[in-house]
Amino acid sequence: MKYQLLHTDKGSNARAGILSTDHGDIMTPIFMPVGTVGSVKGVQIPHLKDDIKAQIILGNTYHLYLRPGLDILEKAGGLHKFNSWDRPILTDSGGFQVFSLKDIRKMNEDGVEFRSHIDGSKHFFSPERVMDIERSIGADIIMAFDECTPGTADYDYAKKSMERTHRWLDRCIGRLNETSPLYGYEQQLFPIVQGCVYPDLRRRSAEYIAEKGAAGNAIGGLAVGEPAEKMYEMIEVVNEILPTDKPRYLMGVGTPANILEAIERGVDMFDCVMPTRNGRNAMLFTKNGIINMRNEKWKNDFSPIEEDGASFVDTLYSKAYLRHLFVAQELLALEIASIHNLAFYVWLTQEARKHILTDNYAAWKRTMLENVTRRL
């Protein structure tokens, strides 16, 4: 895996680069659609490739471990073969999912014991076990097992949690050094910076992570309850320390505005369930603002979903038709909205890349930020 930083915008810290993997190149900044259980909800692989133009997708370690299970994934030859996606894949470590199960899990220094949300069966994730699971899944980029602290955590808890994340990272690295990829291509570990909303903790964590010399680095524990301005502050603190010659991945973020602000602060990679989740609930993100497709105002609007939109569905279907599908509770509505939103998110990051390469990102971002936050 190799990252090449091509250019940094003269008016900001926004960056354009290329991340090369054994399954293809990724043009950064990039948005990565979330495929929790091996599929991006409601979207087939040809649409992801040809219409949305996704360059990389995510899988979720916790969910894939429970279903379909490691035996099936290994027999298939890994997740790429199982879901027929031949481009790069990133898997999170399942840490966020496990720690969100606070009523049905127990944590200690060794790891986390939890009960499946599916059938209540008992399981245990340690850093070593998670690395083995991510080997079985076979993603190109795998995340370290960490503890994701809520944005409202007090200082003492955040400090202890961060220190445990660091100890677990060392165990993850140790386990990977003892094992090899299962499917004949390279896998690279991204450590995760934690520290909640406390600048000194974030600095300590970023320094610890940077020392590991990983192929890339992630920023976790943001967009989990803290104000947006605090999130932006933490990104700035962390990116002053993380190496400039490695990609930076902001986990689980966020709105189009969040992404634009984070790009300006030097972030390269993003993921979020918002495009598909909000799309399934009739919220569309467009170049001119946010649309609630159930609103009465679209009932007789036969104009395209979005003029010169990012996907084929934008000009193929009218607002009136899509509203009808939502009101009638037709499944096609969910597919159209998901394709549209994902294509818009990918378009947004690739459009940002164009403006970074021409040194006018900051000016473009100001105009785009006003547009994408407008309610239509």
GUZARO-72084 format. One record per residue (C-alpha): residue number from 0; x, y, z. Coordinates in nm, 3 decimals, always signed. Example, Ala and Ser with C-alpha at 12.3 -4.5 7.8 and 13.67 -1.06 7.14 Angstrom:
2
PT  num       px       py       pz
PT    0   +1.230   -0.450   +0.780
PT    1   +1.367   -0.106   +0.714
% end
This chain:
376
PT  num       px       py       pz
PT    0   +0.000   +0.000   +0.000
PT    1   +0.135   +0.339   -0.098
PT    2   +0.008   +0.693   -0.049
PT    3   +0.121   +0.979   -0.271
PT    4   +0.036   +1.333   -0.163
PT    5   -0.008   +1.520   -0.489
PT    6   -0.099   +1.870   -0.376
PT    7   -0.204   +2.082   -0.079
PT    8   -0.438   +2.374   -0.146
PT    9   -0.261   +2.708   -0.109
PT   10   -0.550   +2.864   +0.082
PT   11   -0.612   +2.581   +0.329
PT   12   -0.485   +2.245   +0.452
PT   13   -0.699   +2.053   +0.202
PT   14   -0.505   +1.773   +0.031
PT   15   -0.531   +1.567   -0.287
PT   16   -0.356   +1.233   -0.312
PT   17   -0.360   +0.875   -0.439
PT   18   -0.382   +0.572   -0.210
PT   19   -0.274   +0.260   -0.399
PT   20   -0.384   -0.087   -0.287
PT   21   -0.372   -0.434   -0.439
PT   22   -0.736   -0.388   -0.540
PT   23   -0.688   -0.051   -0.708
PT   24   -0.617   +0.318   -0.654
PT   25   -0.823   +0.556   -0.441
PT   26   -0.829   +0.924   -0.534
PT   27   -0.842   +1.128   -0.214
PT   28   -1.026   +1.300   -0.063
PT   29   -1.283   +1.024   -0.089
PT   30   -1.615   +0.921   +0.058
PT   31   -1.654   +0.547   +0.127
PT   32   -2.006   +0.397   +0.119
PT   33   -2.083   +0.181   +0.421
PT   34   -2.157   -0.186   +0.350
PT   35   -2.219   -0.305   +0.705
PT   36   -2.304   -0.670   +0.644
PT   37   -2.129   -0.703   +0.310
PT   38   -2.377   -0.491   +0.115
PT   39   -2.447   -0.122   +0.081
PT   40   -2.815   -0.117   +0.173
PT   41   -3.042   -0.126   -0.131
PT   42   -2.761   -0.077   -0.384
PT   43   -2.622   -0.342   -0.617
PT   44   -2.252   -0.366   -0.706
PT   45   -2.296   -0.241   -1.069
PT   46   -2.465   +0.075   -0.939
PT   47   -2.187   +0.125   -0.684
PT   48   -1.924   +0.098   -0.955
PT   49   -2.076   +0.262   -1.259
PT   50   -2.332   +0.509   -1.129
PT   51   -2.211   +0.606   -0.782
PT   52   -1.845   +0.567   -0.887
PT   53   -1.743   +0.433   -0.547
PT   54   -1.372   +0.357   -0.526
PT   55   -1.378   +0.179   -0.189
PT   56   -1.649   +0.048   +0.044
PT   57   -1.663   -0.053   +0.409
PT   58   -1.751   -0.372   +0.588
PT   59   -1.828   -0.405   +0.959
PT   60   -1.626   -0.657   +1.159
PT   61   -1.886   -0.705   +1.433
PT   62   -2.175   -0.768   +1.194
PT   63   -1.981   -0.985   +0.947
PT   64   -1.844   -1.193   +1.234
PT   65   -2.201   -1.267   +1.348
PT   66   -2.347   -1.302   +0.998
PT   67   -2.255   -1.472   +0.768
PT   68   -1.970   -1.580   +0.996
PT   69   -1.601   -1.640   +0.939
PT   70   -1.642   -1.995   +0.809
PT   71   -1.856   -1.878   +0.518
PT   72   -1.627   -1.583   +0.442
PT   73   -1.317   -1.802   +0.438
PT   74   -1.481   -2.064   +0.218
PT   75   -1.581   -1.787   -0.023
PT   76   -1.224   -1.657   -0.034
PT   77   -1.287   -1.340   +0.165
PT   78   -1.538   -1.059   +0.144
PT   79   -1.426   -0.943   -0.201
PT   80   -1.518   -1.280   -0.350
PT   81   -1.830   -1.318   -0.134
PT   82   -1.995   -0.991   -0.241
PT   83   -1.831   -0.961   -0.587
PT   84   -1.664   -0.625   -0.511
PT   85   -1.318   -0.625   -0.671
PT   86   -1.211   -0.278   -0.556
PT   87   -1.063   -0.184   -0.216
PT   88   -1.246   -0.261   +0.109
PT   89   -1.194   -0.117   +0.457
PT   90   -1.319   -0.292   +0.769
PT   91   -1.369   -0.120   +1.101
PT   92   -1.277   -0.321   +1.409
PT   93   -1.628   -0.356   +1.550
PT   94   -1.523   -0.144   +1.847
PT   95   -1.794   +0.118   +1.803
PT   96   -2.065   -0.149   +1.771
PT   97   -1.941   -0.347   +2.071
PT   98   -1.915   -0.043   +2.295
PT   99   -2.259   +0.079   +2.191
PT  100   -2.397   -0.243   +2.344
PT  101   -2.328   -0.109   +2.693
PT  102   -2.619   -0.298   +2.851
PT  103   -2.510   -0.636   +2.713
PT  104   -2.129   -0.620   +2.729
PT  105   -1.852   -0.633   +2.989
PT  106   -1.512   -0.479   +2.932
PT  107   -1.174   -0.544   +3.094
PT  108   -0.809   -0.511   +2.997
PT  109   -0.820   -0.834   +2.796
PT  110   -1.108   -0.723   +2.577
PT  111   -1.486   -0.712   +2.567
PT  112   -1.741   -0.983   +2.635
PT  113   -2.074   -0.913   +2.468
PT  114   -2.399   -1.074   +2.368
PT  115   -2.514   -1.085   +2.010
PT  116   -2.796   -0.846   +1.927
PT  117   -2.930   -1.123   +1.701
PT  118   -2.973   -1.421   +1.935
PT  119   -2.818   -1.323   +2.267
PT  120   -2.525   -1.563   +2.228
PT  121   -2.207   -1.473   +2.417
PT  122   -1.886   -1.368   +2.240
PT  123   -1.548   -1.216   +2.326
PT  124   -1.343   -0.963   +2.127
PT  125   -0.980   -0.908   +2.220
PT  126   -0.735   -0.709   +2.006
PT  127   -0.583   -1.036   +1.889
PT  128   -0.919   -1.191   +1.808
PT  129   -1.028   -0.886   +1.611
PT  130   -0.712   -0.898   +1.401
PT  131   -0.780   -1.266   +1.325
PT  132   -1.138   -1.179   +1.226
PT  133   -1.021   -0.899   +0.998
PT  134   -0.773   -1.140   +0.839
PT  135   -1.067   -1.374   +0.766
PT  136   -1.277   -1.093   +0.618
PT  137   -0.983   -0.990   +0.403
PT  138   -1.018   -0.614   +0.371
PT  139   -0.732   -0.410   +0.223
PT  140   -0.742   -0.165   +0.513
PT  141   -0.816   -0.294   +0.862
PT  142   -0.876   -0.088   +1.174
PT  143   -0.723   -0.140   +1.516
PT  144   -0.950   -0.247   +1.803
PT  145   -1.018   +0.061   +2.013
PT  146   -1.256   +0.192   +2.273
PT  147   -1.481   +0.462   +2.132
PT  148   -1.560   +0.707   +2.411
PT  149   -1.877   +0.920   +2.395
PT  150   -1.836   +1.291   +2.327
PT  151   -1.968   +1.367   +2.675
PT  152   -1.711   +1.154   +2.864
PT  153   -1.531   +1.320   +3.154
PT  154   -1.156   +1.376   +3.142
PT  155   -1.054   +1.087   +3.367
PT  156   -1.262   +0.835   +3.175
PT  157   -1.140   +0.968   +2.841
PT  158   -0.776   +0.943   +2.956
PT  159   -0.809   +0.585   +3.079
PT  160   -0.996   +0.487   +2.764
PT  161   -0.730   +0.643   +2.540
PT  162   -0.450   +0.467   +2.725
PT  163   -0.629   +0.134   +2.691
PT  164   -0.675   +0.200   +2.319
PT  165   -0.299   +0.251   +2.292
PT  166   -0.224   -0.074   +2.476
PT  167   -0.471   -0.258   +2.256
PT  168   -0.307   -0.107   +1.946
PT  169   +0.027   -0.258   +2.046
PT  170   -0.142   -0.596   +2.082
PT  171   -0.307   -0.555   +1.740
PT  172   +0.031   -0.482   +1.581
PT  173   +0.186   -0.778   +1.760
PT  174   -0.084   -1.012   +1.636
PT  175   -0.056   -0.893   +1.276
PT  176   +0.319   -0.945   +1.288
PT  177   +0.255   -1.307   +1.391
PT  178   +0.010   -1.378   +1.110
PT  179   -0.018   -1.337   +0.733
PT  180   -0.298   -1.235   +0.496
PT  181   -0.514   -1.529   +0.392
PT  182   -0.596   -1.444   +0.032
PT  183   -0.269   -1.346   -0.135
PT  184   -0.286   -0.966   -0.114
PT  185   -0.165   -0.707   +0.133
PT  186   -0.360   -0.583   +0.436
PT  187   -0.259   -0.268   +0.621
PT  188   -0.356   -0.159   +0.973
PT  189   -0.475   +0.194   +1.050
PT  190   -0.439   +0.293   +1.417
PT  191   -0.708   +0.518   +1.566
PT  192   -0.652   +0.845   +1.752
PT  193   -0.878   +0.885   +2.055
PT  194   -0.895   +1.137   +2.342
PT  195   -1.254   +1.264   +2.328
PT  196   -1.279   +1.648   +2.323
PT  197   -0.965   +1.715   +2.530
PT  198   -0.683   +1.875   +2.327
PT  199   -0.400   +1.744   +2.545
PT  200   -0.532   +1.388   +2.520
PT  201   -0.578   +1.417   +2.145
PT  202   -0.219   +1.541   +2.111
PT  203   -0.087   +1.254   +2.320
PT  204   -0.285   +1.003   +2.121
PT  205   -0.183   +1.149   +1.785
PT  206   +0.182   +1.139   +1.889
PT  207   +0.152   +0.778   +2.001
PT  208   -0.021   +0.675   +1.680
PT  209   +0.221   +0.868   +1.457
PT  210   +0.517   +0.687   +1.614
PT  211   +0.384   +0.353   +1.487
PT  212   +0.462   +0.440   +1.126
PT  213   +0.142   +0.284   +0.994
PT  214   +0.034   +0.306   +0.630
PT  215   -0.246   +0.541   +0.733
PT  216   -0.409   +0.681   +1.044
PT  217   -0.764   +0.728   +1.162
PT  218   -0.936   +0.982   +1.385
PT  219   -1.207   +0.818   +1.596
PT  220   -1.443   +0.918   +1.871
PT  221   -1.586   +1.225   +1.696
PT  222   -1.944   +1.299   +1.586
PT  223   -2.054   +1.102   +1.893
PT  224   -2.236   +1.376   +2.080
PT  225   -1.994   +1.668   +2.092
PT  226   -2.069   +2.004   +1.918
PT  227   -1.952   +2.030   +1.557
PT  228   -1.713   +2.314   +1.638
PT  229   -1.544   +2.098   +1.901
PT  230   -1.506   +1.823   +1.642
PT  231   -1.337   +2.065   +1.402
PT  232   -1.106   +2.182   +1.679
PT  233   -1.000   +1.825   +1.755
PT  234   -0.933   +1.757   +1.386
PT  235   -0.703   +2.059   +1.374
PT  236   -0.519   +1.948   +1.689
PT  237   -0.467   +1.596   +1.557
PT  238   -0.367   +1.690   +1.202
PT  239   -0.091   +1.916   +1.332
PT  240   +0.076   +1.593   +1.449
PT  241   -0.026   +1.310   +1.215
PT  242   +0.226   +1.266   +0.931
PT  243   +0.149   +1.448   +0.609
PT  244   +0.273   +1.161   +0.394
PT  245   +0.005   +0.920   +0.518
PT  246   -0.374   +0.928   +0.456
PT  247   -0.600   +1.051   +0.736
PT  248   -0.937   +0.888   +0.786
PT  249   -1.212   +1.059   +0.989
PT  250   -1.439   +0.778   +1.105
PT  251   -1.818   +0.797   +1.083
PT  252   -1.847   +1.157   +0.960
PT  253   -2.084   +1.296   +0.846
PT  254   -2.301   +1.563   +0.684
PT  255   -2.184   +1.727   +0.359
PT  256   -2.093   +2.035   +0.566
PT  257   -1.888   +1.821   +0.808
PT  258   -1.699   +1.668   +0.517
PT  259   -1.622   +2.004   +0.355
PT  260   -1.495   +2.145   +0.685
PT  261   -1.282   +1.836   +0.756
PT  262   -1.129   +1.838   +0.408
PT  263   -1.024   +2.198   +0.465
PT  264   -0.847   +2.079   +0.782
PT  265   -0.652   +1.807   +0.605
PT  266   -0.869   +1.492   +0.621
PT  267   -0.857   +1.251   +0.326
PT  268   -1.110   +0.972   +0.387
PT  269   -1.468   +0.962   +0.514
PT  270   -1.751   +0.717   +0.576
PT  271   -2.101   +0.756   +0.712
PT  272   -2.437   +0.576   +0.699
PT  273   -2.615   +0.910   +0.652
PT  274   -2.651   +0.901   +0.271
PT  275   -2.837   +0.569   +0.271
PT  276   -3.011   +0.600   +0.609
PT  277   -3.141   +0.950   +0.539
PT  278   -3.222   +0.854   +0.183
PT  279   -3.442   +0.570   +0.303
PT  280   -3.626   +0.833   +0.508
PT  281   -3.686   +1.058   +0.206
PT  282   -3.406   +1.310   +0.272
PT  283   -3.200   +1.392   -0.034
PT  284   -2.873   +1.585   -0.034
PT  285   -2.822   +1.792   -0.349
PT  286   -2.586   +2.055   -0.488
PT  287   -2.847   +2.320   -0.411
PT  288   -2.970   +2.204   -0.072
PT  289   -3.157   +1.941   +0.126
PT  290   -3.490   +1.804   +0.004
PT  291   -3.760   +1.625   +0.204
PT  292   -3.921   +1.420   -0.072
PT  293   -4.241   +1.363   +0.125
PT  294   -4.327   +1.734   +0.127
PT  295   -4.644   +1.836   -0.055
PT  296   -4.454   +2.098   -0.256
PT  297   -4.301   +1.826   -0.478
PT  298   -4.635   +1.663   -0.566
PT  299   -4.666   +1.845   -0.898
PT  300   -4.298   +1.913   -0.962
PT  301   -4.206   +1.719   -1.276
PT  302   -3.854   +1.857   -1.297
PT  303   -3.559   +1.616   -1.249
PT  304   -3.454   +1.519   -0.900
PT  305   -3.144   +1.728   -0.965
PT  306   -3.040   +1.912   -1.279
PT  307   -2.697   +1.793   -1.386
PT  308   -2.689   +1.559   -1.088
PT  309   -2.419   +1.312   -0.993
PT  310   -2.610   +0.996   -1.091
PT  311   -2.829   +0.864   -1.371
PT  312   -3.132   +0.860   -1.139
PT  313   -3.119   +1.240   -1.106
PT  314   -3.237   +1.308   -1.459
PT  315   -3.427   +0.983   -1.516
PT  316   -3.687   +1.046   -1.245
PT  317   -3.884   +1.354   -1.147
PT  318   -3.939   +1.489   -0.798
PT  319   -4.311   +1.421   -0.834
PT  320   -4.247   +1.057   -0.921
PT  321   -4.003   +1.000   -0.637
PT  322   -4.241   +1.165   -0.392
PT  323   -4.518   +0.935   -0.517
PT  324   -4.297   +0.631   -0.454
PT  325   -4.227   +0.740   -0.097
PT  326   -4.591   +0.814   -0.023
PT  327   -4.691   +0.479   -0.173
PT  328   -4.414   +0.309   +0.030
PT  329   -4.263   +0.155   -0.280
PT  330   -3.921   -0.008   -0.231
PT  331   -3.795   +0.161   -0.546
PT  332   -3.800   +0.492   -0.359
PT  333   -3.538   +0.367   -0.117
PT  334   -3.312   +0.249   -0.398
PT  335   -3.338   +0.573   -0.597
PT  336   -3.274   +0.790   -0.292
PT  337   -2.979   +0.578   -0.178
PT  338   -2.813   +0.585   -0.521
PT  339   -2.867   +0.960   -0.546
PT  340   -2.726   +1.041   -0.202
PT  341   -2.424   +0.814   -0.235
PT  342   -2.343   +0.950   -0.579
PT  343   -2.372   +1.303   -0.441
PT  344   -2.134   +1.230   -0.152
PT  345   -1.875   +1.072   -0.383
PT  346   -1.918   +1.361   -0.629
PT  347   -1.870   +1.614   -0.347
PT  348   -1.533   +1.471   -0.243
PT  349   -1.412   +1.434   -0.601
PT  350   -1.523   +1.788   -0.684
PT  351   -1.332   +1.902   -0.376
PT  352   -1.028   +1.721   -0.516
PT  353   -1.052   +1.917   -0.842
PT  354   -1.057   +2.247   -0.658
PT  355   -0.767   +2.146   -0.433
PT  356   -0.557   +2.068   -0.740
PT  357   -0.634   +2.414   -0.881
PT  358   -0.570   +2.595   -0.550
PT  359   -0.917   +2.738   -0.505
PT  360   -1.066   +2.496   -0.252
PT  361   -1.127   +2.754   +0.022
PT  362   -1.331   +2.984   -0.205
PT  363   -1.526   +2.695   -0.361
PT  364   -1.597   +2.547   -0.018
PT  365   -1.752   +2.872   +0.109
PT  366   -2.003   +2.874   -0.177
PT  367   -2.070   +2.501   -0.161
PT  368   -2.118   +2.511   +0.217
PT  369   -2.394   +2.767   +0.179
PT  370   -2.562   +2.556   -0.087
PT  371   -2.553   +2.214   +0.080
PT  372   -2.689   +2.340   +0.413
PT  373   -2.991   +2.512   +0.255
PT  374   -3.335   +2.355   +0.310
PT  375   -3.535   +2.347   -0.013
% end
